[in-house]
């Protein structure tokens, strides 16, 4: 059974996200799982889970990558990170603008793939290059 305890809550930066997460963990001590939609909320919630002793006990999936989140994945405090491909996004953006400037029809929406990084697949080259672009060489 899935029950949402919070949604559409703006947390701002990592510190505000940590404070909001601590409040949610106090109000809902029996929470089983958490999803955060961006890097700052994921990082803030990770800090709250770690300080409460619930890291690794609450299923936790976040969005984007940074050193603290990668470390959390390696430590088993984060079970998954949804990763975007900023290099492909940038390339397609430039290609779309060039096509537009040349008078060509450009689709109003373009998508890029997302990858779910987990402790099990984090070392696979395609995942690692998105998870740790500074060491994985990017795409």
Secondary structure, 3 states (H helix, E strand, C coil): CCCCCCCCCCCCCHHHHHHHHHHHHHHCCCCCEEECCCHHHHHHHHHHHHHHCCECCEEEEEECCCHHHHHHHHHCCCCEEEECCHHHHHHHHHHHHHHHHCCCCCCCCCCCCCEEECCCCCCCHHHHHHHCHHHHCCC
